[in-house]
Structures are given as C-alpha cells and as structure tokens.
Amino acid sequence: MTKEEYLSIRSTNHGKLLYDTYIDKHDAEKHGPLLDFHNFIHFLNMSGQLQRVLNDIVKEHDIKYEIVIVYDKNGQQIRVL
C-alpha cells in the first residue's frame, strides 16, 4: 500500500485498512486459513477488539508513512499530511 492509498482509506474505509493489514501479516502456518472479509470483520466485532486493533493499525501506518495531523486550537483535526 502506498502513502496515497493509505491516506485515501485512512478515514473513510476502515474495513479495507483492517483487512489489507490482516492479509499482509497473515501466516497460514501460525494463524490457520485466511478468513474472507466478512468473517474477519465479524470475528473482530465479536472479540470486542475492533476499535483497539484499528487504532493500533492507524498508529502503525501513520508512523510508517510519516503522517502529520494538523489540529486547530480546539483540538479538532484540520488536515492530514
């Protein structure tokens, strides 16, 4: 995934971001068979870990792509660079 692709899905398509990361890090020997998109998202929802995993993935990609987030004086996000 390129930085441009990441920026385009960062705030609009969390499911794609989660699933793409899952596919990249999946090891069939350690994790078993690859889940399809629907079953993967369902598993995360049922585990109660969806938000934590999403936050970790966003943080990891922000560091990887050196993302800078600009906030206004009230703490509201203005722009992602």
KEKOLNU-45769 format. One record per residue: residue in three letters; x, y, z of N, C-alpha, C, O in turn. Coordinates in steps of 0.2 Angstrom, whole numbers, padded with zeros to 4 digits, always signed. Layout:
<recs>
ALAXYZXYZXYZXYZ
...
</recs>
This chain:
<recs>
MET+0004-0006+0000+0000+0000+0000+0004+0006+0000+0009+0007+0004
THR+0003+0011-0004+0007+0017-0005+0004+0022+0000-0001+0021+0003
LYS+0008+0027+0001+0005+0033+0006-0001+0036+0004-0006+0037+0008
GLU-0002+0037-0003-0008+0040-0006-0014+0035-0005-0019+0038-0003
GLU-0013+0029-0006-0018+0024-0005-0020+0024+0003-0026+0024+0004
TYR-0015+0024+0007-0017+0024+0014-0021+0030+0016-0026+0030+0020
LEU-0019+0036+0014-0022+0042+0015-0029+0042+0013-0034+0045+0016
SER-0030+0039+0007-0037+0039+0004-0042+0035+0008-0048+0036+0008
ILE-0039+0029+0011-0044+0025+0015-0043+0026+0023-0047+0023+0027
ARG-0039+0030+0025-0037+0031+0032-0044+0033+0036-0045+0030+0041
SER-0047+0037+0034-0053+0040+0037-0060+0038+0034-0065+0039+0037
THR-0060+0034+0029-0066+0033+0025-0067+0025+0025-0073+0023+0024
ASN-0062+0021+0025-0064+0014+0024-0060+0010+0028-0055+0006+0027
HIS-0062+0010+0035-0058+0006+0040-0058-0001+0039-0053-0005+0040
GLY-0063-0004+0036-0063-0011+0035-0058-0013+0030-0055-0018+0031
LYS-0057-0009+0024-0052-0011+0020-0045-0010+0023-0041-0015+0022
LEU-0044-0005+0027-0037-0005+0030-0036-0011+0035-0031-0013+0035
LEU-0041-0013+0039-0040-0018+0043-0039-0025+0039-0034-0028+0041
TYR-0043-0026+0034-0042-0032+0030-0035-0032+0026-0032-0038+0026
ASP-0034-0027+0023-0027-0027+0020-0021-0028+0024-0017-0032+0022
THR-0021-0025+0030-0016-0026+0035-0016-0034+0037-0011-0037+0038
TYR-0022-0037+0038-0023-0044+0040-0020-0048+0035-0016-0053+0036
ILE-0021-0047+0029-0018-0051+0023-0011-0050+0023-0007-0055+0022
ASP-0008-0044+0024-0001-0043+0024+0003-0047+0029+0008-0049+0028
LYS+0000-0047+0035+0003-0050+0041+0001-0057+0042+0004-0061+0047
HIS-0004-0060+0038-0006-0067+0039-0001-0072+0038+0003-0072+0032
ASP+0000-0077+0042+0005-0083+0041+0000-0089+0042-0002-0090+0048
ALA-0001-0092+0037-0005-0098+0037-0003-0103+0042-0007-0107+0045
GLU+0003-0104+0042+0006-0109+0047+0004-0108+0054+0003-0112+0058
LYS+0005-0101+0056+0003-0099+0063-0004-0098+0064-0007-0099+0069
HIS-0008-0095+0059-0014-0092+0060-0020-0097+0057-0026-0095+0058
GLY-0018-0102+0053-0023-0106+0050-0025-0103+0044-0022-0098+0041
PRO-0031-0105+0041-0033-0102+0034-0035-0095+0035-0037-0092+0040
LEU-0034-0092+0029-0036-0085+0028-0044-0084+0029-0047-0087+0025
LEU-0046-0079+0033-0053-0078+0033-0055-0073+0027-0051-0069+0025
ASP-0061-0074+0025-0064-0069+0020-0065-0062+0024-0066-0062+0030
PHE-0067-0057+0020-0068-0050+0023-0073-0050+0028-0072-0048+0034
HIS-0079-0053+0026-0085-0053+0031-0083-0057+0037-0085-0054+0043
ASN-0081-0063+0037-0079-0067+0043-0074-0063+0047-0074-0064+0053
PHE-0069-0060+0044-0064-0057+0048-0067-0051+0052-0065-0050+0058
ILE-0071-0047+0048-0074-0041+0052-0078-0044+0057-0079-0041+0063
HIS-0082-0049+0056-0087-0052+0061-0083-0054+0067-0085-0053+0073
PHE-0077-0058+0066-0073-0060+0071-0070-0054+0075-0071-0055+0082
LEU-0068-0049+0072-0066-0043+0076-0071-0040+0080-0070-0038+0086
ASN-0077-0039+0077-0083-0037+0081-0085-0041+0087-0086-0039+0093
MET-0085-0048+0086-0087-0052+0091-0081-0052+0097-0083-0054+0103
SER-0075-0051+0095-0070-0051+0100-0070-0045+0104-0067-0045+0110
GLY-0073-0040+0102-0073-0034+0106-0066-0030+0105-0065-0025+0108
GLN-0062-0032+0100-0056-0029+0099-0055-0024+0093-0050-0022+0091
LEU-0061-0023+0089-0061-0019+0083-0058-0012+0084-0053-0011+0080
GLN-0060-0008+0089-0058-0002+0089-0050-0001+0091-0046+0003+0089
ARG-0048-0006+0096-0041-0006+0098-0037-0008+0092-0031-0005+0091
VAL-0039-0013+0088-0035-0015+0083-0034-0010+0077-0029-0009+0075
LEU-0040-0007+0076-0040-0001+0071-0035+0004+0073-0031+0007+0069
ASN-0036+0006+0080-0031+0012+0082-0024+0010+0082-0020+0014+0080
ASP-0022+0003+0083-0015+0001+0083-0013+0001+0075-0007+0003+0074
ILE-0017-0001+0071-0015-0001+0064-0014+0006+0061-0010+0007+0057
VAL-0019+0011+0063-0018+0018+0061-0012+0021+0063-0008+0024+0060
LYS-0010+0019+0070-0004+0022+0073+0002+0019+0069+0007+0023+0068
GLU+0002+0013+0068+0007+0009+0064+0009+0012+0057+0014+0014+0055
HIS+0003+0013+0054+0004+0016+0047+0006+0024+0047+0009+0026+0043
ASP+0003+0027+0052+0005+0034+0052+0012+0035+0053+0015+0040+0051
ILE+0015+0031+0058+0022+0031+0059+0026+0029+0052+0031+0032+0050
LYS+0024+0023+0049+0027+0021+0043+0027+0026+0038+0032+0027+0034
TYR+0022+0030+0037+0021+0034+0031+0023+0042+0033+0022+0046+0029
GLU+0025+0042+0040+0027+0049+0042+0021+0054+0041+0022+0059+0039
ILE+0015+0052+0044+0009+0056+0043+0009+0062+0048+0011+0060+0054
VAL+0007+0068+0046+0007+0073+0051+0000+0076+0051-0004+0077+0046
ILE-0003+0076+0057-0010+0078+0058-0010+0085+0061-0007+0087+0066
VAL-0014+0090+0057-0014+0097+0060-0021+0098+0063-0026+0096+0061
TYR-0020+0101+0069-0026+0102+0073-0027+0109+0074-0022+0113+0074
ASP-0034+0112+0075-0035+0119+0077-0034+0120+0084-0032+0115+0088
LYS-0035+0126+0087-0034+0127+0094-0039+0124+0099-0037+0123+0105
ASN-0044+0121+0096-0049+0117+0100-0048+0110+0100-0052+0106+0102
GLY-0043+0108+0096-0041+0101+0096-0045+0097+0091-0044+0091+0090
GLN-0048+0100+0086-0051+0097+0080-0047+0096+0075-0043+0101+0073
GLN-0047+0090+0072-0042+0089+0066-0044+0093+0060-0050+0093+0058
ILE-0039+0096+0057-0040+0101+0052-0038+0097+0045-0041+0097+0040
ARG-0032+0094+0045-0029+0091+0039-0024+0086+0041-0021+0086+0046
VAL-0024+0081+0037-0019+0075+0037-0014+0076+0031-0016+0076+0026
LEU-0008+0076+0033-0002+0077+0028+0002+0071+0028+0007+0071+0024
</recs>
